[in-house]
Structures are given as structure tokens and as C-alpha cells.
């Protein structure tokens, strides 16, 4: 069935499990934890409440396993972000998920 877009029943297409950030709300740093079930290119970006890009926290190809990525509350220029609501988006293979985090100092 190649190229049909049909996935045979019983085939697991899950590539990643993303866990809740900790701590949340955060003051100094927060940890994003995830589990990969297949080798995948990982991208983790932070966006503000308006959807503006803030920082690429992590990008790499990783093998199956469990991982943690830390965010220190800084933007791509190394500046502290303002207090508020932020979103982190993780993409891995065919998996993509967005979660919310509250940041305050």
C-alpha cells in the first residue's frame, strides 16, 4: 500500500512521547522530558503568547531513549524573557506537539 496514505492496522506510528514540563510555572529553568521510540530529528522551539519565535532550545538527531532538555528562560539573543505564558513546540519525525509553560521571575 505504498503511497496510498493508508496505515495498516496494528502498525505503531508513534515516534515520541512528550511529558509535562517541570517545574511549571518556572522561575529559573524548566525541563522538557520526552521518550523516543525511533531514531528521529528533534526540534524544540519556544514561542511567546502571540506566536512569535523566541528560541530554538534544541535540534539534533537522536536514537531511541529518554531525554531531558533544559530551558533557562532566555531568548535566542541570550536575553531574559518577560514574565508570561510561553509555548514550546516539539517535532520528531511524524510527531509534533505544543505545550504551555508559565514563566515568571
MMTF fields as JSON, N, C-alpha, C and O atoms, coordinates in Angstrom:
{
  "mmtfVersion": "1.0.0",
  "mmtfProducer": "UNKNOWN",
  "numBonds": 419,
  "numAtoms": 420,
  "numGroups": 105,
  "numChains": 1,
  "numModels": 1,
  "chainsPerModel": [1],
  "groupsPerChain": [105],
  "chainIdList": ["A"],
  "bondAtomList": [4, 2, 8, 6, 12, 10, 16, 14, 20, 18, 24, 22, 28, 26, 32, 30, 36, 34, 40, 38, 44, 42, 48, 46, 52, 50, 56, 54, 60, 58, 64, 62, 68, 66, 72, 70, 76, 74, 80, 78, 84, 82, 88, 86, 92, 90, 96, 94, 100, 98, 104, 102, 108, 106, 112, 110, 116, 114, 120, 118, 124, 122, 128, 126, 132, 130, 136, 134, 140, 138, 144, 142, 148, 146, 152, 150, 156, 154, 160, 158, 164, 162, 168, 166, 172, 170, 176, 174, 180, 178, 184, 182, 188, 186, 192, 190, 196, 194, 200, 198, 204, 202, 208, 206, 212, 210, 216, 214, 220, 218, 224, 222, 228, 226, 232, 230, 236, 234, 240, 238, 244, 242, 248, 246, 252, 250, 256, 254, 260, 258, 264, 262, 268, 266, 272, 270, 276, 274, 280, 278, 284, 282, 288, 286, 292, 290, 296, 294, 300, 298, 304, 302, 308, 306, 312, 310, 316, 314, 320, 318, 324, 322, 328, 326, 332, 330, 336, 334, 340, 338, 344, 342, 348, 346, 352, 350, 356, 354, 360, 358, 364, 362, 368, 366, 372, 370, 376, 374, 380, 378, 384, 382, 388, 386, 392, 390, 396, 394, 400, 398, 404, 402, 408, 406, 412, 410, 416, 414],
  "bondOrderList": [1, 1, 1, 1, 1, 1, 1, 1, 1, 1, 1, 1, 1, 1, 1, 1, 1, 1, 1, 1, 1, 1, 1, 1, 1, 1, 1, 1, 1, 1, 1, 1, 1, 1, 1, 1, 1, 1, 1, 1, 1, 1, 1, 1, 1, 1, 1, 1, 1, 1, 1, 1, 1, 1, 1, 1, 1, 1, 1, 1, 1, 1, 1, 1, 1, 1, 1, 1, 1, 1, 1, 1, 1, 1, 1, 1, 1, 1, 1, 1, 1, 1, 1, 1, 1, 1, 1, 1, 1, 1, 1, 1, 1, 1, 1, 1, 1, 1, 1, 1, 1, 1, 1, 1],
  "groupList": [{"groupName": "UNK", "atomNameList": ["N", "CA", "C", "O"], "elementList": ["N", "C", "C", "O"], "formalChargeList": [0, 0, 0, 0], "bondAtomList": [1, 0, 2, 1, 3, 2], "bondOrderList": [1, 1, 2], "singleLetterCode": "X", "chemCompType": "L-PEPTIDE LINKING"}],
  "groupTypeList": [0, 0, 0, 0, 0, 0, 0, 0, 0, 0, 0, 0, 0, 0, 0, 0, 0, 0, 0, 0, 0, 0, 0, 0, 0, 0, 0, 0, 0, 0, 0, 0, 0, 0, 0, 0, 0, 0, 0, 0, 0, 0, 0, 0, 0, 0, 0, 0, 0, 0, 0, 0, 0, 0, 0, 0, 0, 0, 0, 0, 0, 0, 0, 0, 0, 0, 0, 0, 0, 0, 0, 0, 0, 0, 0, 0, 0, 0, 0, 0, 0, 0, 0, 0, 0, 0, 0, 0, 0, 0, 0, 0, 0, 0, 0, 0, 0, 0, 0, 0, 0, 0, 0, 0, 0],
  "groupIdList": [1, 2, 3, 4, 5, 6, 7, 8, 9, 10, 11, 12, 13, 14, 15, 16, 17, 18, 19, 20, 21, 22, 23, 24, 25, 26, 27, 28, 29, 30, 31, 32, 33, 34, 35, 36, 37, 38, 39, 40, 41, 42, 43, 44, 45, 46, 47, 48, 49, 50, 51, 52, 53, 54, 55, 56, 57, 58, 59, 60, 61, 62, 63, 64, 65, 66, 67, 68, 69, 70, 71, 72, 73, 74, 75, 76, 77, 78, 79, 80, 81, 82, 83, 84, 85, 86, 87, 88, 89, 90, 91, 92, 93, 94, 95, 96, 97, 98, 99, 100, 101, 102, 103, 104, 105],
  "secStructList": [7, 6, 6, 1, 7, 7, 7, 7, 6, 6, 7, 7, 7, 7, 7, 3, 3, 3, 7, 7, 7, 5, 1, 1, 1, 5, 1, 1, 7, 3, 3, 3, 3, 3, 3, 3, 1, 1, 7, 3, 3, 3, 3, 3, 3, 3, 3, 3, 6, 6, 7, 7, 3, 3, 3, 3, 3, 3, 3, 3, 3, 3, 7, 1, 3, 3, 3, 3, 3, 3, 3, 7, 1, 5, 7, 6, 6, 1, 7, 5, 7, 7, 1, 3, 3, 3, 3, 3, 3, 3, 3, 3, 6, 6, 3, 3, 3, 3, 3, 3, 3, 3, 3, 7, 7],
  "xCoordList": [0.811, 0.0, 0.852, 0.416, 2.007, 2.914, 2.339, 1.827, 2.432, 1.994, 0.499, 0.022, -0.261, -1.709, -2.134, -3.261, -1.26, -1.62, -2.379, -2.805, -2.557, -3.259, -2.231, -1.223, -2.512, -1.628, -2.299, -3.393, -1.661, -2.266, -2.544, -1.757, -3.654, -3.976, -2.897, -2.299, -2.657, -1.632, -0.246, 0.683, -0.062, 1.242, 1.334, 0.505, 2.329, 2.519, 3.298, 4.454, 2.664, 3.326, 3.855, 4.388, 3.724, 4.171, 5.691, 6.38, 6.195, 7.635, 8.117, 9.247, 7.262, 7.714, 6.597, 5.422, 6.975, 6.071, 6.646, 7.791, 5.873, 6.309, 5.631, 4.41, 6.424, 5.897, 5.713, 6.247, 4.968, 4.715, 6.02, 6.87, 6.185, 7.398, 7.432, 6.392, 8.642, 8.785, 9.975, 11.049, 9.85, 8.59, 7.78, 8.308, 6.532, 5.628, 4.526, 3.671, 4.531, 5.32, 6.808, 7.194, 7.616, 9.067, 9.625, 9.069, 10.739, 11.413, 12.841, 13.269, 13.577, 14.997, 15.245, 15.956, 14.663, 14.755, 13.631, 13.019, 13.372, 12.383, 12.92, 13.758, 12.422, 12.892, 11.779, 10.642, 12.121, 11.23, 11.756, 12.898, 10.944, 11.357, 10.543, 9.363, 11.179, 10.5, 11.155, 12.291, 10.394, 10.88, 10.735, 9.667, 11.812, 11.8, 11.7, 12.401, 10.823, 10.674, 11.409, 11.534, 11.888, 12.609, 13.619, 13.432, 14.677, 15.663, 14.947, 14.246, 15.131, 14.401, 15.2, 16.039, 14.924, 15.432, 14.477, 13.266, 15.02, 14.249, 14.433, 15.551, 13.34, 13.39, 12.487, 11.326, 13.024, 12.239, 12.393, 13.48, 11.288, 11.291, 10.353, 9.371, 10.667, 9.843, 9.208, 9.861, 7.922, 7.169, 6.473, 6.131, 6.259, 5.505, 4.006, 3.6, 3.197, 1.745, 1.173, 0.063, 1.921, 1.485, 1.912, 1.569, 2.659, 3.126, 4.466, 4.917, 5.118, 6.43, 7.509, 7.522, 8.405, 9.528, 10.404, 10.741, 10.775, 11.642, 13.018, 14.045, 13.028, 14.318, 14.207, 13.213, 15.255, 15.429, 16.241, 17.432, 15.598, 16.249, 17.101, 18.155, 16.629, 17.348, 17.011, 15.866, 18.04, 17.841, 18.962, 20.139, 18.576, 19.562, 18.849, 17.627, 19.603, 19.067, 19.467, 20.633, 18.464, 18.721, 18.2, 17.276, 18.808, 18.4, 17.301, 17.078, 16.612, 15.571, 16.104, 17.234, 15.257, 15.634, 14.864, 13.994, 15.188, 14.557, 15.546, 16.728, 15.053, 15.897, 15.265, 14.046, 16.109, 15.692, 16.394, 17.568, 15.662, 16.228, 15.827, 14.665, 16.784, 16.524, 16.4, 17.095, 15.498, 15.38, 15.597, 14.987, 16.47, 16.848, 16.065, 16.426, 15.012, 14.204, 14.837, 14.546, 15.701, 16.356, 15.914, 15.536, 15.971, 15.647, 16.896, 17.947, 16.792, 17.928, 19.115, 20.252, 18.854, 19.921, 20.552, 21.493, 20.045, 20.588, 19.945, 20.423, 18.865, 18.154, 17.103, 16.513, 16.871, 15.805, 14.457, 14.225, 13.572, 12.229, 11.401, 11.704, 10.368, 9.459, 8.571, 8.395, 8.023, 7.043, 5.873, 5.483, 5.311, 4.153, 4.001, 4.665, 3.112, 2.819, 3.636, 3.698, 4.261, 5.052, 4.601, 3.969, 4.941, 4.603, 5.867, 6.685, 6.034, 7.143, 6.548, 5.569, 7.172, 6.726, 7.851, 8.982, 7.503, 8.475, 8.033, 6.866, 8.962, 8.716, 9.754, 10.94, 9.281, 10.158, 9.526, 8.499, 10.124, 9.549, 8.153, 7.966, 7.156, 5.786, 5.031, 3.823, 5.732, 5.146, 5.386, 6.488, 4.369, 4.516, 3.5, 2.333, 3.952, 3.057, 3.489, 4.678, 2.511, 2.764, 2.202, 1.087, 2.983, 2.557, 2.799, 3.603, 2.096, 2.178, 3.036, 3.047, 3.755, 4.514, 4.365, 4.331, 4.275, 4.195, 5.572, 6.159, 6.084, 7.399, 7.259, 6.594, 7.898, 7.947, 9.2, 9.668, 9.737, 10.983, 10.664, 11.567],
  "yCoordList": [-1.189, 0.0, 1.249, 2.299, 1.154, 2.28, 3.459, 3.301, 4.65, 5.866, 6.122, 7.12, 5.249, 5.442, 6.284, 6.779, 6.461, 7.188, 6.329, 6.819, 5.054, 4.137, 3.44, 2.923, 3.439, 2.769, 1.468, 1.493, 0.335, -0.948, -0.999, -0.482, -1.615, -1.721, -2.523, -3.433, -2.17, -2.864, -2.288, -2.74, -1.299, -0.683, 0.527, 1.432, 0.554, 1.656, 2.767, 2.579, 3.923, 5.05, 6.059, 7.095, 5.788, 6.711, 6.787, 5.767, 8.008, 8.227, 8.777, 8.511, 9.549, 10.273, 10.399, 10.499, 10.394, 10.72, 11.939, 11.91, 13.002, 14.247, 14.381, 14.26, 14.631, 14.739, 16.207, 17.094, 16.46, 17.828, 18.483, 17.821, 19.778, 20.471, 20.556, 20.608, 20.569, 20.672, 21.55, 21.339, 22.513, 22.937, 23.815, 24.36, 23.934, 24.796, 25.251, 24.45, 26.517, 27.646, 27.528, 26.813, 28.256, 28.202, 29.592, 30.602, 29.621, 30.887, 30.938, 31.958, 29.842, 29.828, 28.994, 29.42, 27.813, 26.938, 25.922, 25.715, 25.295, 24.236, 23.108, 23.317, 21.914, 20.725, 20.166, 20.004, 19.877, 19.196, 17.777, 17.576, 16.802, 15.394, 14.685, 14.977, 13.758, 13.011, 11.658, 11.418, 10.786, 9.445, 9.238, 9.469, 8.803, 8.491, 6.99, 6.22, 6.58, 5.166, 4.799, 3.622, 5.806, 5.579, 6.709, 7.813, 6.428, 7.468, 8.598, 8.371, 9.826, 10.965, 12.246, 12.394, 13.169, 14.525, 15.252, 15.268, 15.847, 16.533, 18.033, 18.511, 18.77, 20.228, 20.686, 20.284, 21.533, 22.081, 23.595, 24.117, 24.303, 25.76, 26.353, 25.728, 27.578, 28.337, 29.508, 30.167, 29.753, 30.866, 31.631, 31.053, 32.938, 33.696, 33.529, 32.841, 34.155, 34.001, 34.543, 34.175, 35.422, 35.95, 35.066, 35.338, 34.012, 33.109, 33.486, 32.86, 34.509, 34.921, 33.955, 33.539, 33.612, 32.732, 33.404, 34.58, 32.655, 33.164, 32.498, 33.175, 31.168, 30.477, 29.046, 28.359, 28.618, 27.206, 26.635, 26.919, 25.833, 25.285, 24.074, 23.849, 23.289, 22.056, 21.599, 21.688, 21.102, 20.491, 19.5, 19.86, 18.228, 17.178, 15.913, 15.807, 14.969, 13.645, 12.744, 12.692, 12.018, 11.171, 9.763, 9.541, 8.826, 7.429, 7.191, 8.047, 6.05, 5.767, 5.853, 5.459, 6.379, 6.518, 7.646, 8.257, 7.924, 9.009, 10.149, 9.928, 11.376, 12.561, 13.706, 13.768, 14.61, 15.856, 17.001, 16.9, 18.099, 19.328, 20.442, 20.533, 21.295, 22.388, 23.706, 23.933, 24.568, 25.935, 26.888, 26.742, 27.866, 28.807, 30.116, 31.061, 30.189, 31.404, 32.537, 33.709, 32.181, 33.198, 33.046, 31.962, 34.166, 34.132, 33.787, 33.517, 33.793, 33.432, 34.379, 33.997, 35.632, 36.613, 36.534, 37.273, 35.644, 35.496, 36.4, 36.478, 37.089, 37.97, 37.189, 36.24, 37.599, 37.004, 37.32, 38.447, 36.331, 36.583, 37.265, 37.158, 37.957, 38.624, 37.594, 36.483, 37.963, 37.107, 36.891, 37.808, 35.694, 35.45, 34.0, 33.109, 33.797, 32.46, 32.239, 33.095, 31.071, 30.678, 29.293, 28.549, 28.973, 27.668, 27.025, 27.685, 25.751, 25.029, 24.009, 23.324, 23.938, 23.022, 22.051, 22.436, 20.79, 19.744, 18.992, 18.625, 18.766, 17.964, 16.86, 17.086, 15.649, 14.482, 13.535, 12.921, 13.411, 12.538, 13.006, 14.168, 12.114, 12.499, 13.023, 13.251, 13.213, 13.695, 15.19, 15.667, 15.933, 17.346, 17.657, 17.278, 18.348, 18.709, 20.035, 20.347, 20.814, 22.102, 22.069, 21.598, 22.574, 22.645, 24.051, 24.807, 24.38, 25.724, 25.702, 24.724, 26.806, 26.978, 28.42, 29.338, 28.617, 29.952, 30.29, 29.511, 31.455, 31.893, 33.163, 34.114, 33.166, 34.399, 34.394, 33.343, 35.578, 35.736, 36.294, 36.5],
  "zCoordList": [0.0, 0.0, 0.0, 0.472, -0.5, -0.501, -1.274, -2.382, -0.669, -1.342, -1.25, -1.789, -0.581, -0.519, 0.666, 0.691, 1.651, 2.858, 3.844, 4.89, 3.531, 4.423, 5.303, 4.823, 6.617, 7.557, 7.976, 8.54, 7.71, 8.087, 9.583, 10.376, 9.978, 11.391, 12.099, 11.525, 13.361, 14.135, 13.959, 14.629, 13.078, 12.889, 13.803, 13.715, 14.676, 15.614, 14.924, 14.547, 14.761, 14.097, 15.107, 14.709, 16.386, 17.416, 17.416, 17.418, 17.413, 17.397, 18.728, 19.139, 19.41, 20.586, 21.611, 21.256, 22.889, 23.984, 24.685, 25.136, 24.78, 25.401, 26.756, 26.859, 27.796, 29.148, 29.529, 28.863, 30.587, 31.052, 31.503, 32.099, 31.225, 31.663, 33.194, 33.85, 33.742, 35.186, 35.534, 34.97, 36.421, 37.023, 36.073, 35.105, 36.36, 35.595, 36.538, 36.915, 36.926, 36.425, 36.789, 37.713, 36.025, 36.191, 36.474, 36.042, 37.211, 37.529, 37.0, 36.46, 37.154, 36.806, 35.559, 34.649, 35.522, 34.36, 34.426, 35.473, 33.298, 33.252, 32.388, 31.511, 32.655, 31.949, 31.071, 31.515, 29.828, 28.896, 28.757, 28.343, 29.096, 29.02, 27.951, 27.757, 27.265, 26.208, 26.019, 26.431, 25.381, 25.064, 23.568, 23.002, 22.932, 21.504, 21.312, 21.968, 20.405, 20.075, 18.786, 18.447, 18.079, 16.822, 16.63, 17.142, 15.898, 15.584, 14.857, 13.871, 15.359, 14.802, 14.927, 15.816, 14.02, 14.153, 15.096, 14.871, 16.143, 17.17, 17.013, 16.821, 17.094, 17.139, 18.268, 18.346, 19.151, 20.241, 20.235, 20.484, 19.948, 19.877, 20.904, 21.304, 21.332, 22.27, 21.512, 20.702, 21.791, 21.198, 22.312, 23.343, 22.111, 23.107, 22.857, 21.92, 23.689, 23.6, 22.301, 21.915, 21.612, 20.314, 19.152, 18.002, 19.449, 18.408, 17.817, 16.858, 18.379, 17.874, 18.356, 19.514, 17.448, 17.774, 18.819, 18.688, 19.862, 20.923, 20.887, 20.932, 20.805, 20.852, 20.348, 20.579, 19.652, 19.342, 20.493, 20.622, 21.328, 22.509, 22.159, 22.753, 21.18, 20.869, 19.463, 19.018, 18.767, 17.456, 17.219, 17.222, 17.012, 16.813, 16.355, 16.468, 15.846, 15.557, 16.706, 17.097, 17.254, 18.415, 18.188, 17.406, 18.884, 18.845, 19.885, 20.741, 19.831, 20.816, 22.253, 22.543, 23.135, 24.537, 25.186, 24.564, 26.45, 27.186, 27.341, 27.605, 27.175, 27.163, 27.94, 28.098, 28.422, 29.059, 28.357, 28.003, 28.157, 27.611, 28.562, 28.956, 28.937, 29.862, 29.092, 28.102, 29.574, 29.048, 30.206, 31.265, 30.002, 31.047, 31.018, 31.721, 30.226, 30.176, 29.394, 29.632, 28.464, 27.629, 26.181, 25.739, 25.447, 24.027, 23.228, 23.809, 21.892, 21.031, 21.181, 20.906, 21.623, 21.798, 23.19, 23.482, 24.053, 25.391, 26.424, 27.555, 26.057, 26.981, 27.757, 27.239, 29.015, 29.807, 29.168, 28.731, 29.112, 28.588, 29.665, 30.854, 29.25, 30.18, 30.864, 30.364, 31.992, 32.651, 31.708, 30.985, 31.706, 30.861, 30.467, 30.996, 29.528, 29.007, 27.744, 26.862, 27.68, 26.52, 26.073, 26.823, 24.841, 24.289, 23.768, 23.127, 24.036, 23.427, 22.466, 22.766, 21.314, 20.27, 19.977, 19.681, 20.07, 19.778, 18.545, 18.412, 17.649, 16.45, 16.405, 16.646, 16.09, 15.975, 14.974, 15.262, 13.809, 12.781, 12.427, 12.064, 12.525, 12.205, 13.434, 13.366, 14.549, 15.792, 15.93, 15.661, 16.346, 16.7, 17.784, 17.684, 18.819, 19.907, 20.499, 20.553, 20.945, 21.573, 22.985, 23.214, 23.925, 25.328, 25.856, 25.311, 26.914, 27.515, 28.774, 29.522, 28.992, 30.229, 30.687, 29.867, 31.993, 32.576, 33.124, 33.875, 32.746, 33.181, 34.01, 33.601, 35.186, 35.982, 36.825, 37.263, 37.048, 37.835, 39.192, 40.002]
}
